[in-house]
Amino acid sequence: MPSQFTSADGKYRPIYADSEEKATEGSNFKLTFFVDISDQAQVKSYPASVKVDYSRIRSSGDTHKAFQFSFKLTGESNVNLKALTPVITSITNNDVTLEISNTGSATLSNVDVVLQNTDTSISASSASTTNVEKVIFDQNHWNVGNIGPNSAKTFSFNVFVPESLKNEPLRAPVKITYFDGHGEKKSVTRIADLYINGLIKPSIYGVKVIELSGKKTIVGEILNEGNTDGLFGFVKIYPRGNSSIMESSQYIDEIEPDSPVPFNIPIEFDGGYIFGEHDVRIIVTYKDSMREEQTINYDTTITITPFSDDTDYGSMIGGIIFLAVLIGIGYKLYSKDKIPFIKKGKIPYISGKTKKK
């Protein structure tokens, strides 16, 4: 045999196959040789020779025959399955790609793939161990072809996940049928593990400027049209263009589904108030159930008008002016001795008597 094949008894030792069988005329018999195969041996056909020693009934001595033959080293096939798109989203039509790889040394031939559900993979008396029956697949059967050694092939499909499934794994059993290097048909089942992320679909609306506690304040609401909470939410205001509004933010915590979350951020200027139109960008950041940060942007133009007199700010300014005028009038009257009971430079003293009853 070639040098890549050696005796199981040790290198350079003869390779023996003993048989105690009797072969009658016209019949066949088998000889089994045990050999060690080098890691350097390639999957292909090899030439070899065999020497057979046998004896005949009613004949003395042994007969020796030599034969030339060829054999094929087929190798092993190792089937693996993994999802190249391991995360899908609830209430969404998702594109999913799975990969079948062969880490062995023999080709996987005529690979056929069937996505199974409880109707095909689990008997009526068994409980379901997957939730794959609750989702919708656009197809469940693929002809992948041949997969060579240390190579892989992919196949894709669409899956829709209903609202009831979120923030949990989806375990999809896949039956893989193929012919191995010996030409034998084999079937194995592998599990494709996907994670269903809940849908977070926030939008910003109702943005305007109001006067609150004597300050101009940007207010608005965030509506989550998904089916799971956005976590650790922040609203941030950034100036755009020539606006002198300063960056500011507000922590809003969770963004719950179907429940508007309000925000109000006081406006600060780099300098004094500048009334008129200002271009701003509102950025909402949050984390999904996998703690990955997500961001949405909203560009808008806000209008900042002068303060109204009936606001707290206007009342405060008006009160200060009124008090200053009142003090000025009082000082003039005091300086001209025109305030009853008060003489200039004197402190008034008022006394009274009480009668006993």
C-alpha positions in Angstrom: 0.0 0.0 0.0 1.1 3.6 -0.4 3.2 5.1 2.4 0.2 7.0 3.9 -1.2 3.7 5.0 0.5 1.6 7.6 -0.2 -1.5 9.7 -2.2 -1.1 12.9 0.6 -3.2 14.5 3.2 -0.5 13.8 5.0 1.2 11.0 6.8 -1.0 8.5 4.9 -4.1 9.8 3.0 -6.3 7.4 -0.7 -5.8 7.1 -2.4 -9.1 7.7 -6.0 -10.3 7.3 -6.7 -13.9 8.5 -9.8 -15.9 7.5 -10.8 -19.3 8.7 -13.6 -19.5 6.2 -13.9 -22.2 3.6 -14.7 -21.0 0.1 -16.5 -23.4 -2.1 -16.2 -23.4 -5.8 -17.9 -20.3 -7.2 -18.4 -18.6 -3.9 -16.9 -15.4 -2.4 -15.1 -14.6 0.8 -14.1 -11.4 2.5 -10.8 -10.3 4.0 -10.6 -7.3 6.3 -7.4 -5.3 6.7 -6.9 -2.8 9.6 -4.7 0.1 8.7 -3.7 3.5 10.1 -4.2 6.4 7.8 -2.0 9.4 7.8 -3.4 12.9 8.2 -1.6 13.8 5.0 -3.6 11.2 3.0 -5.8 12.8 0.3 -9.3 11.7 -0.5 -8.8 9.9 -3.8 -8.2 6.4 -5.3 -5.0 4.5 -4.5 -3.3 1.4 -6.1 -2.4 -1.6 -3.9 -1.6 -5.2 -4.1 -2.5 -8.2 -2.0 -0.9 -11.6 -1.6 -3.2 -14.5 -0.7 -1.9 -17.7 0.8 -4.4 -20.6 0.8 -4.6 -24.3 0.8 -6.7 -26.8 -1.1 -8.6 -29.7 0.3 -6.8 -33.0 -0.4 -3.7 -31.0 -1.5 -0.5 -30.6 0.3 1.2 -27.3 0.8 0.0 -23.7 0.3 -0.8 -21.9 -2.8 0.3 -18.3 -3.3 -1.5 -15.7 -5.5 -0.9 -12.0 -5.9 -3.5 -9.5 -7.1 -3.4 -5.8 -8.0 -6.4 -3.7 -7.0 -7.4 -0.1 -6.3 -9.3 1.4 -3.4 -10.8 4.9 -2.7 -10.2 6.8 0.5 -13.5 8.5 1.1 -13.0 10.5 4.3 -15.6 11.7 6.9 -18.4 14.2 6.6 -19.3 16.6 9.4 -22.5 18.5 9.2 -23.0 21.8 11.0 -25.7 24.4 10.9 -25.8 28.1 12.0 -27.8 31.2 11.5 -26.0 34.1 9.7 -28.9 36.3 10.8 -29.2 35.3 14.4 -31.6 38.1 15.5 -35.1 38.6 14.1 -37.8 41.1 15.1 -41.3 40.6 16.2 -44.3 41.9 14.1 -41.9 42.1 11.2 -41.2 40.1 8.0 -37.6 39.0 8.5 -35.0 37.8 5.9 -33.2 34.8 7.4 -30.1 33.1 6.1 -28.8 29.8 7.4 -25.5 28.2 6.6 -24.7 24.5 6.3 -21.0 23.7 6.6 -19.0 20.6 6.1 -15.9 20.5 8.3 -15.0 16.9 7.3 -12.8 15.5 4.5 -15.6 14.0 2.3 -18.1 15.7 0.1 -21.8 16.0 1.2 -23.7 15.0 -2.0 -27.2 16.0 -3.0 -27.9 17.8 0.2 -31.7 18.2 0.8 -33.0 20.5 3.6 -36.4 20.4 5.2 -37.5 22.9 7.9 -39.6 20.9 10.4 -42.5 21.8 12.6 -44.5 20.0 15.3 -46.6 18.3 12.6 -43.7 16.6 11.0 -41.0 16.3 13.7 -43.0 15.6 16.9 -45.5 12.8 17.5 -49.0 13.5 18.7 -48.1 12.1 22.1 -45.0 14.3 22.6 -44.9 17.8 23.8 -43.5 20.5 21.6 -40.0 21.6 22.5 -39.9 24.5 20.0 -42.1 27.5 19.3 -41.5 27.3 15.5 -45.2 26.3 14.9 -46.2 29.8 16.0 -44.3 31.7 13.2 -44.9 31.8 9.4 -42.3 30.7 6.9 -42.6 31.5 3.2 -40.9 28.1 2.4 -39.6 25.0 4.1 -37.7 22.9 1.5 -34.4 23.5 -0.2 -32.1 21.6 -2.6 -28.7 22.8 -1.6 -26.6 20.5 -3.9 -23.1 19.3 -3.0 -20.9 20.7 -0.2 -17.2 20.0 -0.5 -14.8 19.4 2.4 -14.2 22.5 4.6 -16.8 24.5 2.7 -20.3 25.8 3.2 -23.5 26.8 1.4 -26.3 29.0 2.4 -30.1 29.2 1.8 -32.5 32.0 2.7 -36.2 32.4 3.5 -38.6 34.9 5.1 -40.2 34.5 8.5 -43.0 36.5 10.1 -43.1 36.6 13.9 -46.5 37.3 15.5 -46.8 39.9 18.3 -47.1 37.2 21.0 -43.5 36.2 20.5 -40.9 38.6 21.7 -37.6 38.7 23.7 -37.1 34.9 23.5 -35.3 32.3 21.4 -36.8 30.7 18.3 -35.5 27.1 17.9 -36.1 25.8 14.4 -35.4 22.1 13.8 -33.9 21.4 10.3 -33.6 17.9 8.8 -30.6 17.6 6.5 -30.4 14.6 4.1 -27.3 13.8 2.1 -25.1 11.0 0.6 -21.8 10.5 2.3 -18.4 9.6 0.8 -19.4 5.9 0.8 -22.6 6.6 -1.2 -24.8 5.9 1.7 -27.9 8.1 2.3 -27.9 9.7 5.8 -30.2 12.1 7.6 -29.3 14.3 10.6 -31.3 17.0 12.4 -29.8 20.3 13.5 -31.3 23.2 15.4 -31.2 26.7 14.0 -31.2 29.1 17.0 -32.6 32.6 16.4 -33.4 35.3 18.9 -36.7 37.2 18.6 -36.2 40.8 19.5 -39.3 42.8 20.5 -40.2 45.6 18.1 -39.5 49.1 19.3 -40.9 51.7 16.8 -40.8 55.2 18.3 -41.8 58.4 16.6 -41.6 62.0 17.7 -44.6 64.4 17.3 -46.2 67.5 18.7 -43.0 69.5 19.1 -43.6 73.1 20.0 -42.3 75.8 22.3 -44.2 77.0 25.4 -43.4 79.2 28.4 -43.0 77.2 31.6 -41.8 78.6 34.9 -40.5 81.7 33.3 -38.5 79.9 30.6 -39.0 79.0 27.0 -39.3 75.2 26.9 -39.4 72.7 24.0 -42.1 70.1 24.6 -43.3 67.1 22.6 -44.2 63.4 22.8 -42.8 60.1 21.8 -45.1 57.2 20.7 -43.8 53.6 20.6 -45.9 51.6 18.1 -44.0 48.4 18.8 -44.7 45.6 21.3 -41.9 46.0 23.9 -40.3 48.8 26.0 -37.4 51.0 24.9 -35.0 51.1 27.8 -32.9 53.9 29.3 -34.4 56.6 27.0 -32.9 60.0 26.5 -34.1 63.0 24.6 -31.4 65.4 23.4 -31.7 68.8 21.7 -29.0 70.0 19.3 -28.8 73.3 17.3 -28.7 73.3 13.6 -27.5 75.9 11.2 -27.0 79.3 12.8 -29.1 78.6 15.9 -27.5 79.7 19.2 -29.5 77.2 21.3 -27.3 75.2 23.6 -27.3 71.4 23.6 -29.4 69.9 26.4 -31.0 66.6 27.3 -33.6 64.9 29.5 -33.8 61.3 30.8 -37.2 59.8 30.1 -36.5 56.2 31.3 -38.7 53.6 29.5 -40.6 54.2 26.3 -43.6 52.0 26.7 -45.7 50.7 23.8 -49.0 52.6 22.9 -48.5 55.1 25.6 -47.2 58.6 24.6 -44.1 59.6 26.6 -43.9 63.4 27.1 -40.7 65.4 27.3 -40.0 69.1 28.2 -36.5 70.6 27.9 -35.9 74.2 28.9 -34.1 76.2 26.2 -30.8 77.7 27.0 -28.9 80.2 24.7 -25.3 80.8 24.2 -25.8 84.4 25.2 -29.2 86.1 25.6 -32.5 85.1 24.2 -32.8 85.4 20.4 -36.4 85.3 19.3 -37.5 84.0 15.9 -37.1 80.7 14.1 -34.4 78.2 15.1 -33.5 74.9 13.4 -33.0 72.1 15.9 -32.4 68.3 15.8 -34.2 66.2 18.4 -32.4 62.8 19.0 -34.0 60.0 21.0 -31.7 57.2 22.2 -32.8 54.0 23.9 -31.7 50.4 24.3 -33.5 47.3 23.1 -34.0 44.0 25.0 -30.4 43.0 23.9 -29.1 46.2 25.5 -28.0 47.5 22.1 -28.4 51.3 21.6 -30.8 52.6 19.0 -31.3 56.1 17.8 -34.0 58.1 15.9 -33.5 61.7 14.6 -36.1 64.4 14.1 -35.2 67.7 12.4 -37.6 70.6 12.8 -37.9 74.4 13.0 -39.2 76.0 16.2 -40.3 79.6 16.8 -39.4 81.4 19.9 -41.6 84.5 20.6 -41.2 87.3 23.1 -42.5 86.6 26.6 -46.1 87.4 27.3 -47.1 89.8 30.1 -49.4 87.2 31.7 -46.6 84.7 32.1 -44.7 84.2 35.3 -41.7 85.8 33.7 -43.8 88.9 32.6 -45.5 89.1 36.0 -42.1 89.1 37.7 -40.7 91.8 35.5 -43.9 93.9 35.9 -43.9 93.4 39.6 -40.3 94.7 39.9 -41.2 97.8 37.8 -44.3 98.5 39.8 -42.4 98.2 43.1 -39.7 100.5 41.8 -42.3 103.1 40.8 -44.1 102.8 44.1 -40.8 103.3 46.1 -40.0 106.4 44.0 -43.4 107.9 44.7 -43.2 107.1 48.4 -39.8 108.7 48.6 -41.0 111.9 47.0 -44.0 112.1 49.3 -41.7 111.4 52.3 -39.2 114.1 51.3 -42.0 116.7 51.1 -43.6 115.7 54.4 -46.8 114.7 52.6 -47.3 111.3 54.2 -49.7 111.5 57.2 -48.2 110.7 60.6 -44.7 110.6 59.2 -42.4 113.6 59.5 -39.2 113.9 57.7 -36.4 112.6 59.9 -38.8 111.3 62.6 -40.1 107.9 63.4 -43.9 108.0 64.0 -45.2 106.8 67.4 -48.8 105.8 67.9 -50.2 105.2 71.4 -53.7 104.4 72.7 -55.6 103.9 75.9 -57.9 101.1 76.7 -60.9 101.4 78.9 -61.6 98.9 81.6 -65.1 97.5 81.5 
